[in-house]
Amino acid sequence: MRSLSSNTVNGSSQSFDLFRLTKAKATVDLAPNTLRAYHAQGLPFYRKGKAVFISKIELNAFIRGQFAA
C-alpha cells in the first residue's frame, strides 16, 4: 500500500516537504515572524497566490548553517 505522504517521481520515492507559513508553529514549532526573519537572511519562500510555502529540508539546512545564500 502506498503512503499518502510520498509520491513517486521518475521511479524514486520523494516526500512532499513544503508547509504553509501560517501553519509554521504547528509544523516546525517556529513563529511565522522568525521564519520571515530567516527569509530576510536568505531562506527561500515559495508563493502560490497569497499562500507562502517553506521547504522543511531547506529550513533544516538553513538552521544548520549549510544553506549558501
N, C-alpha and C positions, 0 to 999 in steps of 0.2 A: 504494500500500500504506500502510496506517495504522500509525503508530508505536505501540508498546505503552505508551510513557510519556505519551502525550497522550490526551485524552478530549474528546469533543465535547459541549458543553452549550449548548443553545439556538442552535446554528449557529456558535458560536465555539469555537476550539481553546483548551484550557486544560490546563496541565501539573499533575500531582499533585506538590505540593512539600512534603508532610509527611514527616518522618523520625522514627524512634524515638529516644528519649533514650539507650537502651542502645547504639545504633549511631552516636552523635554523633561519636566520634573518627574513625571510618572515613568518615563522610559529610561533615562540615564541619571536621574537624581541631580540634575543641574538646572538652575534657574534660566529661563529664556534670556534674561539680561546678561548672564555670564556667557552664554553662547553668542550673543550679539557682540560682546567684547572680544571673544575669540575670533569672530568673523572680521572685526576691525584689525586684528593681528594676522589675518591670513587664512583662517579656516573657511573653506568654500561653502556657500549656501546654494541650494538648487531651488528655483522658483517655478511654480506652475500656477499661473493666475495670481491670486493673492496668497496662496499657500507657500510656505517656506519649509524646505526639507533639508536635513543634515544626514550625512553618512556616519554610521557608528564606527566604521573602520577608519575613516579619515579623522574623526574626533579622537579615537584612541591614539592614532599616530601623532596627532597634534599635541595632545596632552603629554605624551611620552617624549616629545621634542624631536620626532623623526620626520615631521612634515616640513618639506622645503618650500618656503614662501617665495 
